Structures are given as C-alpha cells and as structure tokens.
Amino acid sequence: MQNAAILTVDDDPSVSRSVARDLRRRYGDRYRVIRAESGSTALDALREIKLRGEQVAVLLADYRMPGMNGIEFLEAAMDVFPLARRVLLTAYADTDAAINAINIVDLDHYLLKPWNPPEEKLYPVLDALLEAWLATPAVTMPETKVVGHRWSARSFAVRDFLARNLVPYRWIRADEAEGARLLAAAGLAEADVPVVITTDGKALARPTETDLAAHVGMATTPASDLYDLAVIGGGPAGLGAAVYGASEGLRTLLVEQRATGGQAGQSSRIENYLGFPDGVSGAQLTDRARRQAQKFNAEMLTTREVVGLERQDPVTLLRFSDDTAVAAHTVVLATGVSYRLLNAPGLADLTGRGVFYGSAAIEAPNCSGEEIYIVGGANSAGQGAVYFSRFARKVHILIRGDDLTRSMSRYLIDQIEGIANIEVHPNTEVVGGEGRDHLERLTLCDRRSGRVATVPTSWLFVFIGAEPRTDWLGDVVARDGNGYVLTGSDLLADGSRPAGWAPSRDPYHLESSMPGVFAAGDVRAGSVKRVASAVGEGAMAVSLVHRYLEGR
Ligand SMILES: Cc1cc2nc3c(=O)[nH]c(=O)nc-3n(C[C@H](O)[C@H](O)[C@H](O)COP(=O)(O)OP(=O)(O)OC[C@H]3O[C@@H](n4cnc5c(N)ncnc54)[C@H](O)[C@@H]3O)c2cc1C
C-alpha cells in the first residue's frame, strides 16, 4: 500500500506540521502522508490523487477552519474517496459538533486536541482505522480502461488525450494477461488497439478523439445555434473569457479542439501565477477554471476544431471541420500557440514512440531509472526537466546557446542547478534519431566543434519555440508576418483603418480587423506569453465585447 495516502488538513500551520510529523514517524514507511492548510487545497490534492489512480486510506480534518470547516471538508471528500476513513480533530469545547458529525459524514472517530502522547491517543485509533480500511472489500469502481501497445503513437495519443482532459483511466498493455482477457471479452484482437473500454462497458476500437470525448461524457456538439459570445480555444485566455462572459450573463460557447488548459494544462508546476505561492499544476488550474466556467453555465465543446470564420451580419459564423457551423454576435480568438516540430532526420516517424512534444507527463513514470533528453532552454523545458528528474536517473537538457540565462527565469535556473541528476549541454543540437519500433538512439552535434556523437536513449521531450496556428483564418482577419493576430492600434500602423473596416470608430484595444472579433492571449501579436496575461486579456476582451454590443 505504498501509494495509499493519509491526508491531514488543519489551518494552523504548526498543528498541521506536528500532526503530519507524528503520522510520518509511525506510518511514513507504508503510507504517503500529505498535509494541507485549508479544506479547498485538501480537496484539490484529493482530486489529483484520484486522477493519478491512487488511494486515500484516512482523512484527518480539524473542525475549526475558516472557509470550509472540517465537517464540510469531510462531506465533500466523501464524494472523491468514499472508502477513506474519516477523523475529526476537535477541541473539547466542540465535542457536540463532533458528535453531530458522526451522522452527517459517517465519522469514524473524533480526536480531542492535543493528542499527546501519540502512542496513547493517536496511533491506536489510526492503527484500527487502517486495519479496517485494508480489510474493506475493494469496491469495484467503474473506470475507463485503455488497452494498447507500449510503443504505439496511437495508444499514446489516446492516453494523452484522456489525461489532458482529466479523465481518470487505467492503462493496460495488450501483451499483458489482463489486456488479452479484456480484448477477448470485447471480441477484439491486438490489431484493434488502442481499445478504450468506457465506464458503461462499451469497447471502442481505435476511437477518434471525438468518439472518445462523447463516450466519456464531454460535449461535442453545441446545444444552440446562436450565442452572444463564442470563444475559440480553451487555454487560459479562452477559459478566462468564458468565465467572465458567462458570469456577466452572455450566452457563451467555448470551442476547444483537443483539451481545455492549452499549453498551461501541460505545465507540471506554474510557480509565478498570482495567488498560488506554492505553485499550481496545469491540471489543477485547468480543473478549477473549467469548473468555474461550468458554474456560470458557459457551454464547452471539446474535440471541435474551428476551421473558418465568416461574417453574416449581424453575426459571425464559426465553421467546423465537419462542415457544420454555429453563429455568434461576438468572437474571442484564443487559439494560442503550438510547439514547433524538431526537424532532424528520423524524428518524425518516432513521434509518440519516444519522441514527444511538450511534457507528456503521462510518460514520466515510464522513465524511471532511465536517461532522458530535453530540447529547449525556455521555462517550459526547465519545468519539464525538474519534473522528470524525480523519475529519470539522469535528465540532459540540450540548448543551442551558451547558457540558460537568456531564456529561462532565474528561479528555475536555481532549481536546476540544485538538482544533481540534471545536466545542461550548451551549444548542442539533435541532428538525428533512430530506432526500430521506438526511439533507441539520438545523434547530437556540438555546434562549436562540429563533433557528432550518438547516445542511447528512448526518451526525447521537445520544448522548442512556438508558433500560432492561424492559417485557417486566411485573410479574414489581419495577421503579422509570423501569423499572430493584429489588434487595436497595431491595425492603424499606417495611419488608416484596416481595409473594409465599417464602424465609424477605431478598433478597440483587443479587436481584430473584423469588428466584433477579438484576440486574447498568446495568439495576439505583441502579447506577453504568460498565464496571467492570457487570463487578463480573456477578461479584458469580454469588457470590450460589451462595449461592442452596446455600440452596435
Ligand atoms: C510546459 C509549459 C509550461 C509553462 N509554464 C508557464 C509558467 O510557469 N508561467 C506562465 O506564466 N506561463 C507558462 N507557460 C506559458 C503559458 O502556458 C501560455 O502563455 C498560456 O497558456 C497562453 O494561453 P492561451 O490561452 O493564449 O493559449 P494556449 O494555452 O496555447 O491555448 C490555446 C488553445 O486553443 C486551442 N485551439 C487552437 N486552435 C484551435 C481551433 N482552430 N479550434 C479550436 N481550438 C483551438 C488549442 O488546442 C489550445 O488548447 C508555459 C507553457 C508551457 C507549454
């Protein structure tokens, strides 16, 4: 039960630390002890544990906490881990509340503070609860299963899609006994993988992402044909626009081609976003933003790519790749940027089979004890290196420049310098990759000496620069030479308004050359490539949407 957790939550940091210390002393070799200082951060931790498919054995919550008290936390936690044993920590004066909680949250025990000495007051209680938890017949919770091949780009794509959409699943290799049993039960063969078995027992052979989305409960078709605001792209800018638009009463549709969260969703730890002093993972931030947008009734479509915009006054039509369309009075383009492909012989064929773009966090446990290579010198590469260093024996960062100082934030450089199993290789490029069914060797070139060397590895994670994917916009909105959408005063560069511009005013700050169509976040020319600025521009775009609608 190495993976099972004991979670303790107390708003008083010194109490929280000492409970955790006492727990670790006795149970640290068998359980992971996790501590939180508020009900909401503890719930976030539980959701992450759930997504990783791990278990929680016992929850200990202090009764008196601001915001969410211990009983409210335990009640919410029951939805995530119904089998975890529940303990309330109380002061003598709150004994009545603790007794009431026995009914409300089916409390297993309440512990009076202080619990010293733990040998007498804490451990006997916990020993009994852990014993009872271990003896609970495992309730077979319905779960999505993915059966596939270890080195298959399609199997990777399915797992990556589910993980990025925060759908928990169990990964079973087709060459394992259980994989074979599941395939046989579904009447399928190894040639049909990847096979996804949904929670209601349907087997989907080689599903498209849209099939998959629909079967795991994500919306893929719009409920209406007209919206006040359509947001294209579900990264921080798009989610920001959807939250503000929907919360301010606009009928809001968000359309995402793959997984909400965008680039930020791939980050293992965002440390500089305001309000998260301990950092926040991209998955956690996305989950919160998505729930916030849903709370305000923003409609969200996944696996729908917008391939065209067309003005049909007074609305704009968004065309999808299946030739259907939806209309909106206003549009926010929040399509961000995508990684550039690494152009070296052999790599294209190995994508998804040892060569990955972005952090591909689901592969981290598979890198245990191995040497891995990361290409790129910006913050995203640095975060990836720090994250993978916990799994891999050695992480090599390859950069073209002399050092990281020009491209990476100081806090990340300091972290990397303090991690013994990360090595930075300056002036180094990947010039080739080879392998039979997956990556087995990389060829590296020292840019100063021209010396070429071959290294054995099965793992290459590429984090090189990014570019907007806006070709589908054609001439509908003005873009700069690199494809970024021009907005506001940038459209007046030569002193005149954009060609075909009808309103008797200049374009608003984030407005594109098509009136009522705004751009926010990384896709906008001149934007700052940060989570905070993307969210801020999403919010600002909505205030300009109101101005546009009022002025029509
Ligand atoms: C690994 C990594 C770590 C990072 N760490 C940090 C950090 O610590 N701090 C920080 O401030 N910034 C960080 N960044 C940068 C930050 O994530 C980006 O600046 C931010 O995500 C930009 O948000 P966005 O919404 O503009 O675009 P994106 O996040 O790029 O989202 C755009 C979305 O639009 C979707 N889309 C694109 N085209 C279409 C279409 N035609 N139809 C439908 N949907 C479409 C995409 O699938 C994507 O989900 C990091 C980036 C990466 C990759």
The ligand as a Tripos MOL2 file, in Angstrom:
@<TRIPOS>MOLECULE
LIG
   53    58     1     0     0
SMALL
NO_CHARGES

@<TRIPOS>ATOM
      1 C1          5.0240   23.3930  -20.4760 C.3       1 LIG1
      2 C2          4.6910   24.8620  -20.3280 C.ar      1 LIG1
      3 C3          4.8980   25.4920  -19.1090 C.ar      1 LIG1
      4 C4          4.5400   26.8460  -18.9490 C.ar      1 LIG1
      5 N1          4.7490   27.4350  -17.7180 N.ar      1 LIG1
      6 C5          4.3640   28.7020  -17.5180 C.ar      1 LIG1
      7 C6          4.5150   29.2990  -16.2260 C.ar      1 LIG1
      8 O1          5.0290   28.6880  -15.2890 O.2       1 LIG1
      9 N2          4.0550   30.5730  -16.0700 N.ar      1 LIG1
     10 C7          3.4800   31.2780  -17.0840 C.ar      1 LIG1
     11 O2          3.0440   32.4070  -16.8470 O.2       1 LIG1
     12 N3          3.3600   30.7550  -18.3170 N.ar      1 LIG1
     13 C8          3.7870   29.4820  -18.5570 C.ar      1 LIG1
     14 N4          3.6760   28.9370  -19.8050 N.ar      1 LIG1
     15 C9          3.0970   29.7570  -20.8840 C.3       1 LIG1
     16 C10         1.5720   29.7630  -20.7790 C.3       1 LIG1
     17 O3          1.1020   28.4530  -20.5760 O.3       1 LIG1
     18 C11         0.9380   30.3740  -22.0190 C.3       1 LIG1
     19 O4          1.3750   31.7040  -22.1350 O.3       1 LIG1
     20 C12        -0.5870   30.3540  -21.9260 C.3       1 LIG1
     21 O5         -1.0620   29.0250  -21.8270 O.3       1 LIG1
     22 C13        -1.2320   31.0260  -23.1530 C.3       1 LIG1
     23 O6         -2.6110   30.8660  -23.0510 O.3       1 LIG1
     24 P1         -3.5840   30.9720  -24.3300 P.3       1 LIG1
     25 O7         -4.9450   30.6730  -23.8100 O.co2     1 LIG1
     26 O8         -3.3440   32.2480  -25.0200 O.co2     1 LIG1
     27 O9         -3.1160   29.8380  -25.3360 O.3       1 LIG1
     28 P2         -2.9020   28.2570  -25.1890 P.3       1 LIG1
     29 O10        -2.5820   27.9050  -23.7940 O.co2     1 LIG1
     30 O11        -1.9210   27.9320  -26.2570 O.co2     1 LIG1
     31 O12        -4.3310   27.6400  -25.5420 O.3       1 LIG1
     32 C14        -4.8710   27.7040  -26.8340 C.3       1 LIG1
     33 C15        -5.9160   26.6220  -27.0020 C.3       1 LIG1
     34 O13        -6.5990   26.8260  -28.2280 O.3       1 LIG1
     35 C16        -6.8680   25.5720  -28.8450 C.3       1 LIG1
     36 N5         -7.0340   25.7930  -30.2880 N.ar      1 LIG1
     37 C17        -6.0950   26.2000  -31.1800 C.ar      1 LIG1
     38 N6         -6.6320   26.3200  -32.4190 N.ar      1 LIG1
     39 C18        -7.9370   25.9820  -32.3100 C.ar      1 LIG1
     40 C19        -9.0100   25.9040  -33.2580 C.ar      1 LIG1
     41 N7         -8.8400   26.2370  -34.5440 N.pl3     1 LIG1
     42 N8        -10.2390   25.4910  -32.8290 N.ar      1 LIG1
     43 C20       -10.4220   25.1650  -31.5100 C.ar      1 LIG1
     44 N9         -9.4370   25.2320  -30.5810 N.ar      1 LIG1
     45 C21        -8.2100   25.6490  -30.9690 C.ar      1 LIG1
     46 C22        -5.6280   24.7600  -28.5040 C.3       1 LIG1
     47 O14        -5.8920   23.3620  -28.5860 O.3       1 LIG1
     48 C23        -5.3440   25.2180  -27.0740 C.3       1 LIG1
     49 O15        -5.9760   24.4040  -26.1070 O.3       1 LIG1
     50 C24         4.0080   27.5890  -20.0180 C.ar      1 LIG1
     51 C25         3.8300   26.9550  -21.2620 C.ar      1 LIG1
     52 C26         4.1630   25.6240  -21.4230 C.ar      1 LIG1
     53 C27         3.9550   24.9500  -22.7550 C.3       1 LIG1
@<TRIPOS>BOND
     1     1     2 1
     2     2     3 ar
     3     2    52 ar
     4     3     4 ar
     5     4     5 ar
     6     4    50 ar
     7     5     6 ar
     8     6     7 ar
     9     6    13 1
    10     7     8 2
    11     7     9 ar
    12     9    10 ar
    13    10    11 2
    14    10    12 ar
    15    12    13 ar
    16    13    14 ar
    17    14    15 1
    18    14    50 ar
    19    15    16 1
    20    16    17 1
    21    16    18 1
    22    18    19 1
    23    18    20 1
    24    20    21 1
    25    20    22 1
    26    22    23 1
    27    23    24 1
    28    24    25 2
    29    24    26 1
    30    24    27 1
    31    27    28 1
    32    28    29 2
    33    28    30 1
    34    28    31 1
    35    31    32 1
    36    32    33 1
    37    33    34 1
    38    33    48 1
    39    34    35 1
    40    35    36 1
    41    35    46 1
    42    36    37 ar
    43    36    45 ar
    44    37    38 ar
    45    38    39 ar
    46    39    40 ar
    47    39    45 ar
    48    40    41 1
    49    40    42 ar
    50    42    43 ar
    51    43    44 ar
    52    44    45 ar
    53    46    47 1
    54    46    48 1
    55    48    49 1
    56    50    51 ar
    57    51    52 ar
    58    52    53 1
@<TRIPOS>SUBSTRUCTURE
     1 LIG1         1 GROUP 0 **** ****
